[in-house]
Amino acid sequence: MARATIMRPVVLLADEPTGNLDRASGKEVVGLLEGLNASGVTLVVVTHDPQLGQRARRQIHMVDGRIDTDEVSPQ
């Protein structure tokens, strides 16, 4: 996380950012990512974790390499 954010990127790509973490560490990472997003950083998160995915305002679901759904939830 530190290396990815040290240069204050405009966009951050996160591939399974909580994949190999215990629950407490995963919550900490999610908090950091949401803080970055609140400060204006665009996040692109790829995950198989439905709980993490549901936190996103926009969700794009892919099936067999193709977009299945693209939904924006009101927040």
C-alpha positions as CSV (number, residue, x, y, z in Angstrom):
1,M,0.0,0.0,0.0
2,A,2.8,2.4,0.9
3,R,4.6,2.0,-2.4
4,A,1.3,2.3,-4.4
5,T,0.3,5.5,-2.7
6,I,3.6,7.3,-2.0
7,M,3.4,9.3,-5.3
8,R,-0.2,10.3,-4.7
9,P,-1.7,8.7,-7.8
10,V,-4.9,9.9,-9.4
11,V,-5.9,6.2,-10.2
12,L,-5.1,3.2,-8.1
13,L,-5.5,-0.4,-9.4
14,A,-6.0,-3.0,-6.7
15,D,-6.1,-6.7,-7.7
16,E,-7.5,-8.7,-4.8
17,P,-6.3,-6.2,-2.2
18,T,-7.6,-8.3,0.8
19,G,-7.1,-11.7,-0.8
20,N,-4.4,-13.1,1.5
21,L,-5.1,-11.1,4.6
22,D,-6.8,-12.0,7.9
23,R,-10.1,-10.2,8.6
24,A,-8.6,-7.4,10.8
25,S,-5.9,-6.6,8.3
26,G,-8.4,-6.7,5.4
27,K,-10.7,-4.2,7.2
28,E,-7.6,-2.0,7.7
29,V,-6.8,-2.1,4.0
30,V,-10.4,-1.4,3.0
31,G,-10.4,1.6,5.3
32,L,-7.2,2.9,3.7
33,L,-8.6,2.4,0.2
34,E,-11.9,4.1,1.1
35,G,-10.0,7.0,2.6
36,L,-7.9,7.4,-0.5
37,N,-11.2,7.3,-2.6
38,A,-12.7,10.0,-0.3
39,S,-9.7,12.2,-1.0
40,G,-10.2,12.0,-4.7
41,V,-8.3,8.9,-5.8
42,T,-10.1,6.8,-8.4
43,L,-10.0,3.1,-7.4
44,V,-10.3,0.2,-9.7
45,V,-10.6,-2.9,-7.5
46,V,-10.8,-6.5,-8.9
47,T,-12.1,-9.0,-6.4
48,H,-13.9,-12.2,-5.9
49,D,-15.1,-11.1,-2.5
50,P,-18.8,-10.1,-2.8
51,Q,-18.7,-8.2,0.5
52,L,-15.8,-6.0,-0.7
53,G,-17.4,-5.6,-4.2
54,Q,-20.7,-4.4,-2.7
55,R,-18.9,-1.5,-1.1
56,A,-18.2,0.0,-4.5
57,R,-20.5,2.7,-5.9
58,R,-20.1,1.2,-9.4
59,Q,-19.9,-2.5,-9.9
60,I,-19.0,-4.2,-13.1
61,H,-19.5,-8.0,-13.1
62,M,-17.7,-10.1,-15.6
63,V,-18.5,-13.6,-16.8
64,D,-16.2,-15.5,-19.1
65,G,-14.2,-12.4,-19.9
66,R,-17.2,-10.3,-20.9
67,I,-19.1,-7.6,-19.0
68,D,-22.3,-9.2,-17.6
69,T,-23.6,-6.2,-15.6
70,D,-22.6,-2.6,-15.1
71,E,-24.5,-1.0,-12.2
72,V,-24.1,2.3,-10.3
73,S,-25.7,2.4,-6.9
74,P,-27.0,5.7,-5.4
75,Q,-24.9,6.8,-2.4
